[in-house]
Amino acid sequence: MKLTSIKSKVVLLFLTITVVVVLSMSMLMKFGFNQEFTKYKKSLAKELNDRMVNSLEAYYEDQQSWSDLVDDPRKWHELVYNSVTDGLLKERAARHPSKRKEKDPSHRRQEPHQGPPPRRPEDSGKNHKIKSEFRQVLPSYSLFDVQQEKIIGPAKWHQPSAEKIKIKNQGQTVGYLVYEKSSLAGHKQDKKFNQTIWMVLLMVTGVMLLVALLFTIPVSNYLIHPIRLLNQATQKAAAGDYSARTSIARNDELGQLGQNFNVLTDTLRSNAEVHQKMMADISHELRTPVAVLLAEIEAIQDGIHHADAKNLNLLHHQTSALKHLINDLHQLSLTELGSMQYKMQSIDINALLQGVVQAMSLAAEKKQLNIKSQWSAAAPKVMGDTNRLEQMFTNLMTNSISYTDAGGDIEITTEAVPGGTLIQIQDSAPGLLAHEMGQMFDRLYRKESSRNKKLGGSGLGLAITKNIVEAHHGEMTAEPSELGGVKITVKLPEYV
């Protein structure tokens, strides 16, 4: 697994997150435990101190001095041990009275015996061991008299860490119990317990990392698999194979991405087919006038035809058709690339259309076509480029005049609609089939190629018109006309 791959990055990301989360939880747990454990030790120390003070006050009440404890560590340790253990036993008995009754000798059956039972040596050693271990968890107590002179113990009066507790008898201070605060946190058992906690936390961290690793690998495979499929399909598409498809059966973003990729390749394949067809059509359209020109010129050169007015007019006609086709191709490329310049301004659409109709009236009269117009006075001014809109409507009128049978009708109307103006141009027979309506704005589309050659059309005018409408943020549709031909509807936005 390469470190630069997405899979390795996903695995490292999951492991990093797991480590951070587990370590954070461990630190928080350790911190919380230390806080509570410290509180517990302080509470325990206070309880032990209170018991020691009570025992020492009782001892002084009975002895009226500390003389028996002077330099007698054994008696002092016995006093400390008995003070703490007696308190613990009494507390335990108070919490569990039933157990106290069971252990009370008065409730047991007394068996007669002769003299005290023999003391076993191992009992003495066991008790000594218990006392020794118990002393290790107790604070290092020391006893001072009222003159602050040490009676017994390791502490010093002026030691900064020494904690002093007064011992009173009948309201008078008779001594001081002194212990070191640092002795509360330095026991070997405490350190061992903390080490055990850390070991447990480290083991939990290791187990979590192992589980995360085992969990991350299949998850990363699940996430990366569709990306690999997309990468393979993309490489095929980049090499020109637009039949490449992905089969990602998922409902998440990756599944949607796979579906979008399939749509993209379908679009690329369709565009490639259109491009190939367009190149074939363009080459065919260019070859025809060029072939005629070449044949006429060769005929004149060979003396078959004479360079008279008739043949020169034929050459001029073919040259004009070739120039018209080249100009249309140039116009189409400009509109599709968005390179055509537009000077947007407020335009009176009624006045502009009246000028176009007047300019096309002579061509309509030659075919004995009747042009009817109806202008809406409520039609608002539109936002557009005057020259491009004139070119657009001239193309539409030329298309209607060219394909409407002689003696037919052409109607052009304007209508005010919310947000702009609706312009409709419709003509009489012949019409188009339903599937032809959606193709008439395609590049180089012709209903009848032989007829277009006769009419001199390039098949690019309506494609250019559509691009101009879209550049004006307008809409254009085609549908069957009530007159028997085609009705083209253009909606242009209102000038604001």
N, C-alpha and C positions, 0 to 999 in steps of 0.2 A: 504494500500500500504506500504510494508516493505521498510525501508530506505536502506536495503542491495540489493534490487532488481535493475535490470537494468532500469526498468521503472522509479522508483523514482529518480535514478541518472540522467536519461535523463531530467526529469522534473526540477530537481534542477539545472542542467546545463543550460537549456533554461532560467529559471528564473534569474539565476545569470548573464548570458550574457545580458538579457534584463535590469536588474537593472543597471549594469555597463554602458551599452550604454546610457540608459535614463538619468542617473545621470551625465554622462560625457557631454551629449548634454545640459542638464540643466545648468551645471556649465559653459560651454562655452558660452551659450546664456546669462547667468547672467553676466559673465565677460565682454562680448562684449557690453551688454546693459549699464553696469556701466561705461565703457570707453566712450561710445558715450554720455551718460547722463551727465557725468562730463564735457566733451567738450562743450556740449550744455549750461550747467550752467555757465561755464567760459565765453563763448561767450555772453550769456545774461548779465552777470555781467559787462563785458567790455562795452556792449552797454548802460547799465544803467549808468555806471560811466561816459561815454562820454556825455550822456544827462545831468547828474547832473553838470558836469564841465561847459558845455555850458550854463546851466541855471544860475549857480552861477556867471559866468563871465558876463552874461547879467544883472544879479541883481546888481553886483558891478558897472558895467558901468552906471547903472541908479541911484544907491544910493550913489556911491563913498565911501561907508563904510559898515561895518558889524554891526553897532550899533543897528539897528532895530531887529537883530536876537539874541542879547545877552540875554540869559536866557529866551527865549520865545519859548518854545517847540511847541506851537500851530502853530505859524507862520513858524517855521522851518519844521514841518511835512507837512504843507500846501505847502510849497515851494518844498519839496521833492516829494510829491504826484503829484502836478501839473506838475512838470518837467517831470516826467516819463510818466504820462497819456497823457499829451499834445503831447509828442513825439510819443506815440503809436497811438493816434488818427490821427496825421498828416500822419504817415506811412500808416495807414489803408486807409485813404482818398486818398493817392497817389496810392495805389494799386487798389482801387475800386472807380474810379471817378464817375461812374454812381450812386452809392449809395450816394456819397457826394452831388451830385446835388439834389437827392431826399430829402436829409436832410437839404439842404441849405434853409434857410427861404426865400431867394429872389425868389425861384422857387415855393414857395407855395402861395396859394391864401390867402391874408391878410384879415382877418375879423376885422371890427372895434370893438374896445372894450373900455370900460371906466375904465381907471386906470389899474394897474397891477393885474394879477389874484391872488387870495388868495393862500398863500403857505400852502400846506397840511403838517400836523405834521409828517405823516408817511414818507414823502419824506426825511425829515431831518434825521430821524432815519435810514432809508435805506442807505442814502449816508454815514452816519457815520459808519455803519456796513461794507460797501464796502471798505471804506478807511482803517478801522481797519484790515480787512482781507488782503488787498493789502500790508499794511505795514509789515505784517508778512513774506512776501516772499521777501522783499527788504533787502539788506545789512544794517547793523547798521551804518549809516553814522554819521560822526562828522565833525565839521568845526573848523579849527585852523587859527589864523591870521599869518602874516608874521614873527612875533616874536615867533611862535610856542606855543602861548598861546591858550588854548581851548576857543572857543566862545560858542559852544553848542554841545552836543552829549555825548555818553557814553564812547568813546574810550580815551585811554591815548597815549600821543605822543611816549613815550619810550616802549610801549608794543611790544613784539617781533612779534606778529602776525598782527601788524597794517600795512596796505598798505597806502602809502601817494601819492596823486596826486596834482600837482601844479595847482593853479588857477591864471591866468595871466590877466592883463589889460594893454593894450598898450605895451606889451613886458615885463612888470614888474610883478614879483610874488607878489600877494596881499593876498594870503592865501593858505590853504591846505585842500583838501578833504581827510578825513581819514576814513577807514573802516577796520574791522577785516576779514581776509581771512577765518577764521573758520566759519564765519556767512554764507558763501556760501553753506556749506554742512550740516548745522544743522537745517534746517527748518522742522517743523512738517509735512508739506505736502510731503516733499521729503521722509521722513522716512515712512510715510503711503503708498506712492507710491511703495517704495521698498518692503514693506511687502506684498502689493497686488501682485507684480510680483512673489515673493517667493511662495505665496499661489497658484497662477496659475500654477507655475512649479510643485509644490507638487501634485496638482490635476492631472496634465498631467501624472506625474510619476505613481500615483495610477491607473489611467485609463489604462496606458500602461501595468502595471503589471497584471491587471485583464484580459486584452485582451491576454497577453502572456500566462497566466495560461489557459484560455479557448482554446487557440490555441495549447498549448503544449500537453495537455492530448490526443486529437485525433492523433496528430503527433507521440507521443510516442507509442500509441497503434499500429499505422501503422508500426512503426519500430520494435517493440518488438514481434508482432504476429508471423512472420516467425521464429524468434529465439525460441519462445515457441514450435512451431511445430518441429523444429530441435531437441530441447532438448527432447521432448517426443519420437521422432523416435530414437534418440541416446540411450535413456534408454532401448528401446526395443531391439536394436541391441546389446547393452552391455549384455543383458540377454540371447543372443543367438538367438533372432528372427531376422534373416536376411531378412525376407520378409517385414520389416518396410520400408515405403516410405514416402516422403514428397511431398506435392502438392503446391509448392510456385510459383504461376503464376506471376512472376516479372522478369524484364529484368536487374535488378541491381546486385550488388555483392551478396546479400542474395539469390536472385533467382539462381545465378550460384552456390552458396554454396549448395543449396538444390539439384541441379542436380548432383553435385559432390558427395553428400552424397548418392544419389540413385545409382550412379555408384559404389561407395565404397561398399554398401551393396550387390550389384550384384556380385562384385568380391569376397567378403567374403563368400557369399553363394556358389559361384563356387569353391572357394578354399576348403570350408568345404566338398562339395561333392567329390572333388578330393581326399581330405584327407581320407574320409571314404572309398572311392573306393580303394585307395592305401593300407589302413590298411587291408581291406578285401583281396586284392590281395596278400599282403605280408604274411598274415596269411595262405592263401591258399598255397602259394609257400613254406612256411616253413613246413606246415603240411604234404605235400606230401612226401618229403624225410625223415622226421621224422617218418611218419607212416610206410614207407618201412623199415627203419632201425629197428624200434621197432618190426615189424612183423618178420623180419629175425632173430633178436636176440631171440625173444620168441620161434621161431621155432627151433633154435639151442638148446635153454634151454630145450625145451620139447622133444628133440630127433628126431623131424620130419626131420630137416636138420642137416647135419654134418658140422662141422667147417672146411671144405676143402677149397682148393684154389678158387674154383668157387664161393662159397658163401662169402668168405672173399673179393674177388674182387668186388662182388656186394655191400657189405657193404662199401668198400672203395670208390666205384663210387658214392654212395648216399651221403657219408660223404663229398666227394670232391664237389659235386653239392651244398650241404648245405653251405659249406665253401665259395664257389664262390658267392652264393647269399648274404651271410652275408658281404663279402668283397665289393660287388657291392653296397649294401645298405650303407655301411660305406663311400665308395667313393662318392656316391650321396649326402649324408648328408653333407660331407665336402665341396663339390663344391657349394651346395645351400646355406650353411651358410657362405661361403667365408673364411673358415678356412684352406683350402688347401694351402700349401706353394708353391710359384712359384719363380724360380730363372731365371729372365729374362736376356737374352743375345742374341747376334747376331747368327742366325742359317742359315746354307745353307739348304734351304728347299728341294732342289733336292737330296742332299746327304742323308738327313734324310728319305725321301720317298723311295729311292732306298734300304736303309737298311730294311725298313718295308716290301717292296715287296719281298725281298730276304728271310726274315723270314717267310713270309706267303706262299711262293712258294710250299712247301711240302704239305700243306693242300689243295692248289688249284689243285695240281697234283692228289691227291687222288680222287677228284671229276671230274678229266679230264677237268678242266677249263683252258682257255687260257688267261693269263694276258698280256696285251699290255700296254706299257708306252711310254710317249713322254714328254721329259724334255725341258723346255725353258731355253736356255743359258742366256737370258736377265732377267730371274726372279731374283729380288733383294733378298738380305738376309732379313729375317723377325725377328721381336722381339718376343721371346718366351722362354718357358721352354722346354728343350730337352726331358726330361722324360715324361712330360704331353702331348706334341705333339705326341710322339711315341705311348703313350697310346691311344690318340684320333684316330690317323690314323689306328692303329691296330684294334680298335673297328669297324671302318668303313669297313676295309678290311674283318674282320671276318663276319660282317653282310652281305656283298656281297657274300662271299664264301658260307655262310650258306644257303642263300635263292636263289641262282642262280641254275637253273637246271643243271644237269650233262651235260658236253659237251658244256657249254655256254662260254661267253666271259666276261672279266672284263677289263676296260680301265681306266688308271689313267694318267692325264696330269697336267702340270703346265703352267701358262701363266702370263707374266708381265702385270700388269694393273696400272693405276695411283694410287699411294699411297700404293701399296703392291703387293701381289701375289695371283692369283686365282688357286685353286686346285680343280679338278673335278674327281670324282670317279663314274663311271657308269657301270651297268651290264646288262646282257640280261634277258630274261623272267625267272620267272614270274614278272609282275609289280604290281603296286598298283592303286586302284581307286583314283579319285581326292580328295575325302574327307579323304582318308587314308593317303595322303601325309602330311596333316597338323597334323596328330596324331602320326606319327612314332617317333617323338622326345619326346613324353609324357612318363612319368614313367610307367613301367610295361605294355607298349603297345605291343600287339602281333597281327600279322595278323591272325595267326592260332594257338590257344593254344596247340592243340595236337601235331602239328609239332614242336613247340618250346620245348615241353617236350622231344621229341625225340632228338632234337638237343642240348638240355641242356642249352638253353639261358634263362637268367633271365628277359629280357625285360627292363633292366636298362642301358645297354651299350650306346645307342644313347642319352638317357637323360644326362648321365655323359659327353658324347662327346659335347653336346650342351653347357653345363655349362663351359667346358674347353675352348671352342671357345669364349664364351662371356667374360671369364676372360682374354683372350688375346685381347679383344676389336675387335674381328673379327665378321664375319657374316657367317651363314650357312643356306642353303635352300635345299629343295628337290623338284624334278619335274620328270615327265616321261622321260625316256631315249630313245634316238633314237635306241638303241639296243633292246628295248622291255621291259626293267626292270626299274630301278630307277637310277636317276642321282643326286648325292649329290655334291653341290658346296660349297666350303669353301674359304672365303677371309680373309687373314691375313695381318695386317699392316706391312709396310716396316720398317726396323730397321733404326733409325736416331740417 
